[in-house]
Amino acid sequence: NTSPAILKMLYLAYREDGISFADFLKKSSIVPVSISYQYDPCDISKSEEQIRKLKAEGCYNVYVKKKYADVLDMVRGLRMNKGNVHTQSGSPLDGDVISDVRAATREMDRQIHMNYKLWDTNYFAYDKLNKTKEHADEYKDMNTKSFVKHYRHLKPEVKDYVYNSYANPVRSMLSEKDPVEESDEKS
């Protein structure tokens, strides 16, 4: 989710001049952008880090990241296979409609989720976790055995975290679509 702190920080300079948040949005033309990868080169390292953080929190320990871990992840992310990559720009945030930071971040998240290109890996992970074939047509050409084999060496909790990282964009897309469909049904 988009942090409201980012928009607040950008708005800070304008607020000193007495400009409203809505006018700030009109002047700044903030456009949400979605970037999706078929394969995340850092999926395992991010998942292992999150599991270590969760375990440290449960034990009241402080998680300390290994030296150069972020640098190694950046290099891995830049150089390793991402499969297909898709970028999609949304619409500029409309200061005539949006007047506060929370509404702006909600709209940014909505656009990012709706414009995020879902790949076969996303649908497969979603179906695998939900023990269904609901989206099987979306990954019918995918080598699912190879995908699963890539993660076979991981501890179960890390593997689960990896699969969830691929499945979450499908969940986000479905949750963004549901409220619209519900309001259409009530009309």
NUMAR-812803 format. One record per residue (C-alpha): residue number from 1; x, y, z; residue in three letters. Coordinates in pm, 1 decimal, decimal comma, m for minus. Each point is the difference from the previous one (the first is absolute). Layout:
! residues N
<NUM; <X; Y; Z>; "ALA">
...
! end
This chain:
! residues 187
<1; <0,0; 0,0; 0,0>; "ASN">
<2; <105,3; 355,1; m71,3>; "THR">
<3; <123,8; 179,7; 307,6>; "SER">
<4; <m188,3; 325,0; 71,7>; "PRO">
<5; <331,2; 135,8; 133,6>; "ALA">
<6; <137,7; 24,5; m354,7>; "ILE">
<7; <m283,1; 224,6; m117,4>; "LEU">
<8; <14,3; 201,9; 322,2>; "LYS">
<9; <370,3; 59,1; m53,4>; "MET">
<10; <m55,8; 113,5; m360,2>; "LEU">
<11; <m285,3; 226,7; 109,1>; "TYR">
<12; <201,2; 157,4; 281,8>; "LEU">
<13; <171,1; 257,5; m222,9>; "ALA">
<14; <m334,1; 110,2; m149,4>; "TYR">
<15; <m180,2; 13,9; 333,3>; "ARG">
<16; <242,1; 268,7; 119,9>; "GLU">
<17; <m128,9; 216,5; m286,7>; "ASP">
<18; <m361,0; m50,8; 114,7>; "GLY">
<19; <m94,5; m230,2; m287,3>; "ILE">
<20; <m267,6; m260,6; 76,0>; "SER">
<21; <69,6; m369,5; m53,6>; "PHE">
<22; <m248,6; m5,2; m291,0>; "ALA">
<23; <184,5; 288,1; m170,1>; "ASP">
<24; <329,9; m178,0; 64,0>; "PHE">
<25; <m135,6; m302,9; m188,3>; "LEU">
<26; <m111,6; 221,4; m289,5>; "LYS">
<27; <346,0; 160,1; m24,2>; "LYS">
<28; <212,6; m311,1; 42,9>; "SER">
<29; <m165,2; m248,2; m240,1>; "SER">
<30; <73,9; m310,6; 204,2>; "ILE">
<31; <m50,2; m311,4; m212,4>; "VAL">
<32; <2,1; m348,3; 157,3>; "PRO">
<33; <210,7; m254,0; m191,0>; "VAL">
<34; <m21,2; m378,3; 21,9>; "SER">
<35; <303,7; m213,6; m81,8>; "ILE">
<36; <m36,6; m376,7; m2,6>; "SER">
<37; <247,2; m279,8; m60,4>; "TYR">
<38; <m83,1; m355,1; m94,0>; "GLN">
<39; <279,7; m117,0; 231,0>; "TYR">
<40; <135,9; 188,2; 298,7>; "ASP">
<41; <377,1; m54,6; 15,4>; "PRO">
<42; <m6,7; 89,9; 370,7>; "CYS">
<43; <m302,4; m210,1; 96,0>; "ASP">
<44; <195,7; m243,5; 216,9>; "ILE">
<45; <222,6; 257,2; 171,3>; "SER">
<46; <m298,0; 228,7; 75,4>; "LYS">
<47; <m199,6; m292,0; 136,9>; "SER">
<48; <285,8; m122,4; 218,1>; "GLU">
<49; <49,4; 352,4; 133,3>; "GLU">
<50; <m369,9; 37,0; 84,7>; "GLN">
<51; <m2,8; m335,2; 181,0>; "ILE">
<52; <310,0; 102,1; 199,8>; "ARG">
<53; <m169,1; 329,7; 91,0>; "LYS">
<54; <m315,7; m178,2; 112,9>; "LEU">
<55; <197,6; m246,2; 209,5>; "LYS">
<56; <204,6; 282,0; 155,4>; "ALA">
<57; <m318,8; 190,6; 92,1>; "GLU">
<58; <m147,7; m307,1; 166,2>; "GLY">
<59; <310,1; m39,5; 216,4>; "CYS">
<60; <31,2; 371,0; 74,4>; "TYR">
<61; <327,9; m1,4; m187,6>; "ASN">
<62; <109,8; 261,2; m246,0>; "VAL">
<63; <49,6; m117,9; m355,8>; "TYR">
<64; <336,3; 111,2; m136,6>; "VAL">
<65; <42,4; m16,2; m373,6>; "LYS">
<66; <326,3; m143,2; m128,4>; "LYS">
<67; <255,3; 247,7; m128,1>; "LYS">
<68; <m45,9; 74,4; m371,8>; "TYR">
<69; <m327,9; m197,4; m15,3>; "ALA">
<70; <m183,3; 290,6; m166,0>; "ASP">
<71; <281,2; 53,6; m250,0>; "VAL">
<72; <1,6; m368,5; m91,7>; "LEU">
<73; <m378,5; 5,7; m43,6>; "ASP">
<74; <22,0; 307,9; m223,8>; "MET">
<75; <262,6; m168,2; m218,5>; "VAL">
<76; <m205,3; m320,8; m8,9>; "ARG">
<77; <m310,3; 199,6; m88,7>; "GLY">
<78; <173,6; 186,1; m279,8>; "LEU">
<79; <195,1; m286,9; m153,4>; "ARG">
<80; <m203,0; m316,5; 46,8>; "MET">
<81; <m290,5; m135,1; m201,2>; "ASN">
<82; <m332,1; 173,2; 51,3>; "LYS">
<83; <m176,6; m171,4; m288,7>; "GLY">
<84; <m253,6; 234,6; m152,8>; "ASN">
<85; <m15,4; 354,2; 138,5>; "VAL">
<86; <m295,9; 235,9; m29,0>; "HIS">
<87; <m39,1; 366,9; 94,3>; "THR">
<88; <m332,9; 178,7; 1,2>; "GLN">
<89; <m68,3; 364,4; 81,1>; "SER">
<90; <m323,2; 94,5; 170,4>; "GLY">
<91; <m189,0; 328,7; m8,0>; "SER">
<92; <124,6; 312,1; 177,3>; "PRO">
<93; <m146,4; 41,5; 347,5>; "LEU">
<94; <m289,3; 242,5; m36,5>; "ASP">
<95; <5,1; 290,2; 246,2>; "GLY">
<96; <m363,0; 76,8; m89,8>; "ASP">
<97; <m104,1; m339,0; 141,8>; "VAL">
<98; <269,6; m77,1; 258,4>; "ILE">
<99; <48,3; 243,6; 283,8>; "SER">
<100; <202,3; m186,7; 263,8>; "ASP">
<101; <307,8; m219,2; 29,7>; "VAL">
<102; <m183,7; m319,3; 98,7>; "ARG">
<103; <m233,6; 20,7; m299,9>; "ALA">
<104; <299,8; 64,7; m225,8>; "ALA">
<105; <192,3; m303,9; 126,1>; "THR">
<106; <m312,4; m217,8; m32,0>; "ARG">
<107; <m41,7; 115,5; m359,8>; "GLU">
<108; <368,6; m62,2; m74,3>; "MET">
<109; <m25,1; m352,8; 139,9>; "ASP">
<110; <m322,2; m64,7; m192,5>; "ARG">
<111; <157,1; 106,9; m328,4>; "GLN">
<112; <321,1; m193,3; 65,0>; "ILE">
<113; <m198,0; m317,6; 78,3>; "HIS">
<114; <m235,1; 38,0; m296,1>; "MET">
<115; <282,4; 77,1; m246,8>; "ASN">
<116; <233,0; m272,0; 126,5>; "TYR">
<117; <49,3; m261,0; m272,0>; "LYS">
<118; <m55,5; m344,9; 142,7>; "LEU">
<119; <227,3; m274,1; m131,6>; "TRP">
<120; <m37,0; m375,8; m14,9>; "ASP">
<121; <218,7; m21,4; 313,3>; "THR">
<122; <m248,4; 214,6; 192,9>; "ASN">
<123; <m301,3; m207,1; m100,5>; "TYR">
<124; <178,2; m329,3; 58,4>; "PHE">
<125; <115,4; 97,4; 350,0>; "ALA">
<126; <m349,5; 124,0; 85,2>; "TYR">
<127; <m157,7; m326,8; m113,3>; "ASP">
<128; <269,6; m210,4; 167,3>; "LYS">
<129; <m54,1; 171,1; 335,9>; "LEU">
<130; <m377,7; m22,4; m32,8>; "ASN">
<131; <13,7; m361,5; m123,3>; "LYS">
<132; <m209,0; 85,3; m303,7>; "THR">
<133; <27,5; 13,3; m378,9>; "LYS">
<134; <m214,7; 313,0; m23,6>; "GLU">
<135; <255,1; 183,9; m216,6>; "HIS">
<136; <151,5; m302,7; m177,6>; "ALA">
<137; <m52,9; 156,8; m342,9>; "ASP">
<138; <232,8; 283,0; 100,1>; "GLU">
<139; <295,3; m234,3; 54,9>; "TYR">
<140; <m78,3; m283,5; m240,5>; "LYS">
<141; <324,7; 65,9; m195,1>; "ASP">
<142; <213,9; 40,6; 311,2>; "MET">
<143; <243,9; m265,4; 115,4>; "ASN">
<144; <m153,3; m25,0; 347,0>; "THR">
<145; <219,9; m294,5; 98,2>; "LYS">
<146; <313,5; 204,8; m64,0>; "SER">
<147; <m142,8; 291,7; 199,5>; "PHE">
<148; <m75,5; m226,2; 299,1>; "VAL">
<149; <336,7; m175,6; m34,2>; "LYS">
<150; <180,5; 335,4; 25,0>; "HIS">
<151; <m127,3; 38,0; 358,3>; "TYR">
<152; <16,0; m362,8; 117,5>; "ARG">
<153; <312,7; 57,4; 211,7>; "HIS">
<154; <m162,3; 273,9; 212,3>; "LEU">
<155; <m135,6; m41,6; 350,0>; "LYS">
<156; <m381,6; m28,4; m9,8>; "PRO">
<157; <m61,1; 344,6; 154,6>; "GLU">
<158; <234,7; 168,9; m250,9>; "VAL">
<159; <m154,3; m189,3; m291,2>; "LYS">
<160; <m346,1; 105,8; 119,6>; "ASP">
<161; <115,6; 361,9; 19,5>; "TYR">
<162; <140,5; m18,1; m356,1>; "VAL">
<163; <m324,7; m143,4; m137,3>; "TYR">
<164; <m197,5; 267,2; 184,7>; "ASN">
<165; <218,9; 271,8; m148,7>; "SER">
<166; <m100,8; m123,7; m345,4>; "TYR">
<167; <m366,5; m52,4; 97,3>; "ALA">
<168; <m51,7; 336,8; 171,6>; "ASN">
<169; <m40,8; 200,7; m323,1>; "PRO">
<170; <m287,9; m231,0; m97,6>; "VAL">
<171; <m156,9; 53,9; 344,1>; "ARG">
<172; <42,7; 376,1; m36,5>; "SER">
<173; <m157,9; m0,3; m344,7>; "MET">
<174; <m292,5; m209,8; 120,3>; "LEU">
<175; <m55,7; 219,6; 306,4>; "SER">
<176; <1,9; 315,4; m216,1>; "GLU">
<177; <m253,7; m154,2; m238,7>; "LYS">
<178; <m235,7; m131,6; 270,3>; "ASP">
<179; <m120,9; 337,9; 139,4>; "PRO">
<180; <m88,1; 120,1; m352,5>; "VAL">
<181; <m192,7; m317,8; m79,0>; "GLU">
<182; <m185,8; 17,1; 332,2>; "GLU">
<183; <m110,0; 361,1; m58,1>; "SER">
<184; <m116,7; m90,9; m354,7>; "ASP">
<185; <m210,1; m284,5; 139,5>; "GLU">
<186; <m173,7; 234,5; 247,9>; "LYS">
<187; <m96,1; 250,8; m273,2>; "SER">
! end
